[in-house]
Amino acid sequence: MQQIINFLIKNKHSLLFLILLFISLALTIQSHSYHRGKIVSSTNFFSGGIYNWQHSISDYFSLKDENKRLLKENEHLRNQLSALGMESVSTKYVDSISFNKPYTYTKARVIKNDYSKIDNYILIDKGQRDSILPDMGVITDKGIIGIVENSSKNYSRIISILNSNSRINAGLKKSNQYGSLVWNGKDPNIVQLETIPRQAIIREGDTIITNGRSTIFPKGIGIGTIASYSLNQNKSYYLIDVKLFNDMSNIGFVYAIKSKDVDEIKSLEN
């Protein structure tokens, strides 16, 4: 207590000056609208910056919940589009047959993803309990990533498109020419499209999509763009390198696709 008293006595002139300065400023602000407006504006700027900073931090920590909400919303929207016969946003028309063959979409999270081997697989956190079954196509919002090979109660294993055993029907977006999508085991960003006939008119940059000639993928799901192409030895088919839309080394959430008519179609095929 004595130290506080000594401090006040020692600095009494400075303290008196600060008190008088504060009183004079308060009186000036109170009596002049211009000065009062400047002070209020400065205070709002400062407090606004603080609140904005707090809000940014809050937004950052809520990103996980926000992503889950958006994924759920996307799943719902995809199912609505499917019910209308518009399985893919890249499809520029509604095929009347599609109304009789709707697809359903189930979101899942990737918990293991291989991309550096010859035969790569992806593991997701949904299984039979969520109606995930073998031969269902799997995509992201950018394009296809593979086909379900096997499923347990809570998990499923996907044959990645980066797998030497993968064979997927795919074709040119601008025509009905189609072939088989495979992978040569070299670049995880590039897959190969085989058996496109030489009559097809193709250019680098053309978009490659699923062609809908199976019950696995709807027509129009994106795959990638033509990076390069050449004719095979017999000069009858193109060998096409396709730059994938997806970064296969960075996959977080996916959608599994199921055709409601798959059992009926398979029974007719058999």
N, C-alpha and C positions, 0 to 999 in steps of 0.2 A: 504494500500500500504506500509506503514511504517513497518507493522508487517511482510510482505513478505520479505522486505529488511533486517530486523533484523534476520529473520529466515535464510536467505541465508548467512549473515555474520557469524552467530553463528555456522552454519554447513558447512562452506566453505571447510574445510579439508575433511569431509566425502563426500561431493558432488563432490569435485575434484577427490577423489579416485574412486568413482563410474563411473565418466565420463571416466577417464583413463582406468579403468577396461573394460568398454564397448567398448572403441576404440581398446584395445588390443585383446579382444575376436573377434571383427569384423575382425581385420587384420589377426588373426590366422585362423579363419574359411575361409576367402577369399583366403588365401595362401596355405591351406592344404586341399586336397580333402577328406581325411579321416574324419576330423572334420566336414567338410561341409556336408558330407553324413550322419553323425550321427545326426546333427541338423535337416536336412530335414526329416530324418526318424522319429525323435521324434515329429516334427511338424505334419507330416502326421498322426501319431498315435493319437495325441491329437485331431486334427481336424476331423479325421475319427470317433473317439468316439463321438464327439459332433454331427456330422451329423447322425450317427447311432441312437443316442438317440432321435434326432429330428424326424427321420424317424419312429422310434418305436411309438412315440407319435402320429404321423400323421396316422400310420397304425391302431392304437387303435381306434381313432375317426372315421376312415373310415370303421370300421368293419360292421356297419349297412348297408351301401351301398353295401359293398362287399357281405354280406349275401344275400341281395336282388338279386344281379346279379347272384350268384350261384344258388339260388332257381329258378330264371327264366331259367337258363341254364339247370338245372335238369328237370324242367317241359318240356322243349323242347326235351331233350334227352329221357325222358320217352315216349313222344308222338312218337318219331322216332322209339323207340324199339317196341312200340305197332303197328305201321304201318308195321313193319317187322314180326309181330306175336310173338314177344318176350316180353310179358308183364312184366315178372319178371326176374331179373338178376339171381335169384336162379334156374330158369328153365334150365335144361341141354340139352334140345332139342327144336326144333321148330315144333310144331304140325301144320300140313298143314291146319287144320280146322281154326286155329287162324288167318290165313290170311283173312278169311271171317268175322272175329269177332274182329276187332280192338277196343281198348279202348283209350279214351282220358283222359288226366290228367290236372287238374286245381289246381294251388297252392292257399292256403289261410292261413291267420294268425289266431291263436286261441286267442280269446279275453276273454273267460271264460271257466274254466275247473273244473268240480267237480270230486272228486275221493274218498271222505270220507263218502258218503251216500250209501244207498242200491241201489237206482236208480240214476245213475249219467249221466249228460249230458254235452256236449261240444258245445260252441257257436263259430262260425267262421265269418270272415268279408266278406264273399262272399255269394251271393244268386242267385235269378232267373236272375238277370241282367247278371250274369256270367255263366249262364246255370247250376247252382247247383240246383238239384231237389231231391225230396224224393227218397229213396231207392238207392242212390248212395253210394258206398263204400268210406271210408276215411282212408288214411294210412299216415305214415311218411316214411322216408328213412329206418327205422328199421323194420316196420311192421304195421299191421292193428291197428286202434283205435276205429272204430265204423262204423255206417251207418246213413246217413242223414235221419232224421225223418220228418222235415218240413223246408221250406225255405220261406223267404220273398224276397222283391226286392233286399236288400243289405246284408242280413244275413241268416245263416242257423243253425239249431239245430241238433246236432248229438246224437244219442243214443250210449253212450260209451259202450265198451265191459265190463265195470264195471257197468252193469245194470242188474237187475234180469230179465228183459224182453228181454234181448239180446239173440238171437239164431243165430249162424253163422256156416255154414258148414266148417269143417276143418278136416284134416287128417294127416297121417304120410307121411313125405317126401319120405321115402324109399319104400313105398308101396301104393296101392290104397285103403287101409282101411281108412274109414272116419266116423265121427260122428258129434255131436253137441257141439259147444263151448259155455259154459255158465259161470256164475259167482255166487259163493255162498255168496257173500257179506262180506267176511272176509278180506282177504289180497289183497290190490290193485296191488300187483306184481304177483299174482297167479290167474289164471282162470282154469276152469275145462273142460275137454274133455270127453263127455259121449258117450255111446253106441258103443265103439270100441269092436268088437267081440273078444272073448278070443282066437280065432285061430291066431290073429295077433301076430307077434313077435315084442316085444317092449323092450326097455332098457332105463334106465335113461340117459338123455343127447340127446336122439333122437329129431330131429327137427320136429315141427308141422307147417304146412303151410295151406293156403287156397287150396281147391281141385278143384276149377273151376266148380262146379256143380250148379252154379247159374249165373245170369247176373250181380251180385253185385261186386264180386271180381274175377280177373283173377286167373288162377291156379298158385301157387308157391309163393304167397306173404307170407312173414315170419310172424309168430305169436310168437313162443317161443320154449322152449325145455322142455322135460319131467323132472319134478322134482321128482315125485314119482307116484306110481300107485298101485291099488289093484283091486280085483274082486268084483262085486256086490254080493248081498245076494244069488241070484240064480246061481252065478258062471258062468254066460253066457256072461257078458260084463265087460270091464275094466272101472274103474273110475280113470281118470288120472289128476294129477295136472300139469299145464303147467306154467313154469316161463316165463313171457313175455319178449320179446326183448325190448319193449318200457318201459321207466319210465313214467307211466301214470300221475305222479304228476308234470312232467316237459315237457310239450309239447308246442312248439313254433309255428312251421309251419307244414302244412299238405298238402296232395294232395287228391282232390276228383276225383273219377274214374267214367267214364261213358262208357257204352257199346253202340256203335253206332247201334247195332242190337236189343237193349232191347225192343223197341216197337213191332218189328216183332215177337220176341220170345214170348212176353206176349200175343199178339193177337192169336198165335197158342195155347198157354196154356189155354186161355179162350174159 
